[in-house]
Amino acid sequence: MPNERPFSAGEEGEEEAPPARATKSRGKRASDRGGPDKRERILRAAIRVFARKGFYATRVSEIAKAAGVADGTIYLYFKNKDDVLVSIFEDRISKLIKVLRSELEQGGTFDEKFRRVIELQLGLLEGQRDLAEVVTVNLRQSSRLLKQYATPLFTEYLEVIAGLVAQGQREGVVRPDLNPRILARALWGALDGVAVTWALGGGGESGQLHRAASQVASVFLEGVRRNADRA
């Protein structure tokens, strides 16, 4: 793996220790300067540049130029390039989890909820090929970032899905022999694979992810549903 370059002033090859994650303090820094919109603009610009050039080849000046801000403005919101990438993941996955929780509270049958979860996860990426590529491809370039920062949100996502499966088991519609957490990981893996191939394929045609969501949901529901001969 290539050396990760710092996202701060100094010698270009100088290594910098990863910043301690402090989402609340980072948000406070942004709000103190009245700049949540500017922070979002920087993140969107970073998504475009990361997708086009890759994480390691991207420089602070390129993100700043794409965002229409001075190079130094980046440091008001992020400590280094790692922080930008992790923030993209945190912001977007947090949004996904929030939407999933809200939708699951709306009620409905297990099948309806399960399909809705899949449609939402892939639907949030529809038309956002750059975001899909950054979240599914660029983040994987650093196993350190994945282990240190992505794990908590990934675990929270799995708990949401596992909770839905467990609810289906309590209602008697999901096979009792299935481990909810294993099924949650399998679902994540399937949807992640769909997103990766879609992103690397240039985004595909309109509605492709929606159709994929329907097919993935059908396959999983057929496998987890408690049929009479399995009871």
C-alpha positions in Angstrom: 0.0 0.0 0.0 1.4 3.4 -0.9 2.3 5.8 1.9 -0.6 8.0 2.9 0.2 11.6 2.4 -0.6 14.3 5.0 -3.3 16.8 4.3 -1.5 19.7 6.0 1.2 22.1 5.5 4.8 20.8 5.6 6.9 18.4 3.7 4.9 16.4 1.2 6.4 13.1 2.2 6.1 13.7 5.9 4.0 11.2 7.8 1.3 12.4 10.1 -0.4 10.4 12.8 -4.1 9.9 12.2 -6.3 12.4 14.0 -8.3 11.3 17.0 -11.9 11.1 15.9 -13.9 13.9 17.5 -17.1 14.4 15.5 -18.7 16.7 18.0 -15.6 19.0 18.3 -15.2 19.0 14.5 -18.8 20.1 14.2 -18.3 22.8 16.8 -15.3 24.2 14.9 -17.5 24.5 11.8 -20.5 26.1 13.5 -18.2 28.6 15.4 -17.3 29.9 12.0 -20.8 29.8 10.6 -19.7 27.4 7.9 -21.7 24.1 7.8 -22.7 24.8 4.2 -19.0 25.4 3.3 -18.0 22.2 5.0 -20.6 20.3 2.9 -19.3 22.1 -0.2 -15.8 20.9 0.6 -17.0 17.3 1.1 -18.9 17.3 -2.2 -15.8 18.7 -4.0 -13.7 16.0 -2.3 -16.1 13.3 -3.5 -15.7 14.5 -7.1 -11.9 14.7 -6.9 -11.4 11.5 -5.0 -13.6 9.7 -7.6 -11.7 11.2 -10.5 -8.1 10.9 -9.2 -8.2 8.4 -6.3 -7.5 9.1 -2.7 -3.8 9.0 -2.7 -3.2 11.1 -5.8 -5.5 13.9 -4.6 -3.9 17.1 -3.2 -5.5 19.6 -0.9 -5.2 22.3 -3.5 -7.3 20.3 -5.9 -10.1 19.8 -3.4 -9.9 23.5 -2.4 -10.1 24.5 -6.1 -13.0 22.3 -6.8 -14.8 23.7 -3.7 -14.0 27.3 -4.6 -12.2 28.0 -1.4 -8.6 28.9 -0.4 -6.3 26.0 0.5 -6.2 27.1 4.2 -10.0 27.0 4.5 -9.9 23.2 4.4 -8.1 23.2 7.8 -10.9 25.0 9.5 -13.0 21.9 9.0 -10.7 19.0 8.6 -7.3 18.0 10.1 -5.9 16.2 7.1 -6.9 14.2 4.0 -7.7 11.1 6.0 -10.2 13.2 8.0 -11.9 14.4 4.8 -12.4 10.8 3.6 -13.6 9.5 6.9 -16.0 12.4 7.2 -17.5 11.6 3.8 -18.1 8.0 5.0 -19.4 9.1 8.4 -21.8 11.7 7.0 -23.3 9.5 4.3 -23.6 6.3 6.3 -25.0 8.2 9.3 -27.6 9.6 6.9 -28.4 6.1 5.7 -28.8 4.7 9.2 -31.1 7.6 10.2 -33.3 7.1 7.1 -33.4 3.3 7.7 -34.5 3.8 11.4 -37.1 6.3 10.4 -38.5 4.0 7.7 -38.6 1.0 9.9 -40.6 2.9 12.5 -43.4 3.5 9.9 -44.7 -0.1 10.3 -45.6 -2.6 7.6 -44.9 -6.3 7.1 -41.5 -7.8 7.4 -41.3 -8.3 3.6 -42.2 -4.6 3.0 -39.6 -3.4 5.5 -36.9 -5.6 4.2 -37.5 -4.5 0.6 -37.6 -0.9 1.7 -34.2 -1.2 3.5 -32.6 -2.5 0.3 -34.3 0.1 -1.9 -33.2 2.9 0.3 -29.6 1.8 0.6 -29.2 1.5 -3.2 -31.5 4.4 -3.9 -29.4 6.9 -2.0 -26.6 6.1 -4.4 -28.7 6.3 -7.6 -27.3 9.2 -9.6 -24.3 9.6 -7.3 -21.7 7.4 -9.0 -18.8 9.5 -7.5 -20.1 9.0 -4.0 -20.6 5.3 -4.5 -17.0 5.0 -5.8 -15.6 6.9 -2.8 -17.5 5.0 -0.2 -17.0 1.5 -1.8 -13.6 1.8 -3.4 -11.5 4.7 -2.1 -12.1 3.9 1.6 -10.9 0.4 1.0 -7.5 1.8 0.0 -6.7 2.3 3.7 -7.4 -0.7 5.9 -6.3 1.5 8.9 -9.1 3.9 8.3 -11.6 1.1 7.9 -10.6 -0.5 11.2 -10.3 2.7 13.2 -13.2 4.8 12.0 -15.6 2.8 9.8 -16.2 0.0 12.3 -18.6 1.8 14.7 -20.9 3.0 12.0 -20.7 -0.4 10.2 -21.6 -2.1 13.5 -24.6 0.2 14.0 -25.8 -0.5 10.5 -25.6 -4.2 11.1 -27.5 -3.9 14.3 -30.4 -2.1 12.4 -30.6 -4.9 9.9 -30.1 -7.7 12.5 -32.9 -6.1 14.6 -35.3 -6.3 11.6 -34.4 -9.9 11.0 -34.9 -10.7 14.7 -38.3 -9.0 14.6 -39.3 -11.2 11.7 -38.3 -14.3 13.7 -40.4 -13.2 16.6 -43.3 -12.7 14.2 -42.8 -16.2 12.9 -42.1 -15.2 9.3 -38.3 -15.6 9.3 -36.5 -18.9 9.8 -35.5 -19.3 13.4 -32.3 -21.2 12.5 -30.7 -18.0 10.9 -28.3 -15.8 12.9 -29.6 -12.2 12.4 -26.1 -10.7 12.5 -24.7 -13.1 9.9 -27.7 -12.4 7.6 -27.1 -8.6 8.1 -23.4 -9.0 7.0 -24.5 -11.1 4.0 -27.0 -8.4 3.0 -24.3 -5.7 3.3 -21.9 -7.7 1.3 -24.5 -8.2 -1.5 -25.5 -4.6 -1.7 -21.9 -3.4 -1.5 -21.0 -5.7 -4.4 -23.8 -4.3 -6.4 -22.7 -0.7 -5.6 -19.1 -1.4 -6.4 -19.7 -2.9 -9.9 -22.3 -0.1 -10.6 -19.8 2.6 -9.6 -16.8 1.2 -11.5 -19.0 0.6 -14.5 -19.7 4.3 -14.9 -23.0 4.4 -13.1 -24.9 2.4 -15.7 -28.3 3.2 -17.1 -31.0 5.0 -15.2 -33.0 2.9 -12.8 -30.3 0.1 -12.8 -29.9 0.2 -9.0 -33.7 0.2 -8.4 -34.0 -3.0 -10.5 -31.0 -4.5 -8.7 -32.6 -3.7 -5.3 -35.8 -5.6 -6.3 -33.8 -8.7 -7.4 -31.6 -8.8 -4.3 -34.6 -8.4 -2.1 -36.4 -11.3 -3.8 -33.4 -13.6 -3.5 -32.9 -12.9 0.2 -36.6 -13.0 1.1 -36.9 -16.4 -0.6 -34.0 -17.7 1.5 -35.0 -16.3 4.9 -38.8 -16.8 4.7 -40.2 -19.5 7.0 -42.1 -21.9 4.8 -44.4 -24.5 6.0 -42.0 -27.4 5.1 -39.2 -25.7 7.1 -41.2 -25.1 10.3 
